[in-house]
Amino acid sequence: INKKPTTALVMRFFFLFFIFIYLFSCFEASIIIPASNIPSAPYPDWAHKHWVWLASSQANQTKEEDLVNGYLERNVPVGAVNLDSEWSTGINNFVFDTQKYPDPQSMIDYFHSKDVKVICWTTSLVDTDSPNYQYGYDNDYYLNNGRTIKWWHGHGSFIDYTNPDAVDWWHSQMDNVLDLGLDGWKCDGTDPYTFEFIDIKGQAGHITERDYANMYYGDFFNYTRTKNPESLIMSRPVDSYAILYWSFSPHYVMYSGWVGDQDPTFDGLKDALRNYFHSAWRGYANYGSDIGGYRTGDGTLGRTKQLFIRWAQLGSMSPLMENGGNKEHRPWMFDNNNQTLDIYRNFVHIHYELIPYFLNAGSTAMEKGISVMTPMAKQTILHPDSWDYMLWDDLFIAPIVKNSTTRKIEFPEGIIYHLIYLIINFFSI
């Protein structure tokens, strides 16, 4: 028998329903959710943000601030700015050159107010014409009794990390800038010059080049973290000279590396990818490359628009997206219709959307001693048979390595893709 519910029955139902909702809300309010035990990442997320910089020949305080503001005003986020070599009155005395940087404290504070970190270029060499050189020489603070080597910034001696007094002296000078709030260092690759000594000697006796490299990068990383736990260093994982692929940094500092200096050409882009691959094969976790290539090319810009865009796309799919070097690297300077800027901005925003992915991948990779990249190529010191790579577990990256808008892609077998970024088809130029 089908009967319609009476009005009394409907009213009773709603009464009981509201009583239930009231009692449930009271019970819910008394629930205490336990604290999450999810571990924090072992390094700060600015390791994966967008870093910019000017070559030393272009740089001063006004131009550095204009550079960062130029990006921010065009809705391109910036996570860090690198002050290139010759920011100081001597190499390396850690004293700002006030002719170029008249108020370094206000500059650093200004960048911090915009959530932009600041790092300074450095090495472990002290040049003979640096104001602090003689004191270090007189106190025997350098390797091999102060023997000098010729390098790209002059003649200098290596700090002796086996001498505790030398290290204390070195740290006291680093404090000149760390106490201003500096966030880290770009540690350039001078350590292989120690091979010129043949027999490398410190106060503690003979050491190897590998020993010295570990001391150099490790000391900048570790000491700076005692002053600023959120600090990072930017250093090389693997760089190459012809078919020689050399490991520079110890693995534990490689949260935000870069693979050295390349030509501003598509061959230079390939050189960067080769260094990516060899860094991956040797278990380095996080790194990127100078977008557009560091070195100087022809013309006012020093690189073509096509190359710059392809390299920016590669940079966005690298753990560190960083852009700087000789001549022009500002994306709004490559055309009059903002096409380059619009493409660049889009890929920076894509990179920022991937920061949680990078941070999770990088943390796990550092823990396991592996890279976040897996090259599709077979390991070789010669020409790789593929330029593609997996970016951790879920992203298949297929860069364009020549001036073209098309390319053939071969997908690896046996992999289910949750998300695929095919760099080549984002924009045609």
Disulfide bonds with the S-S distance in Angstrom:
none
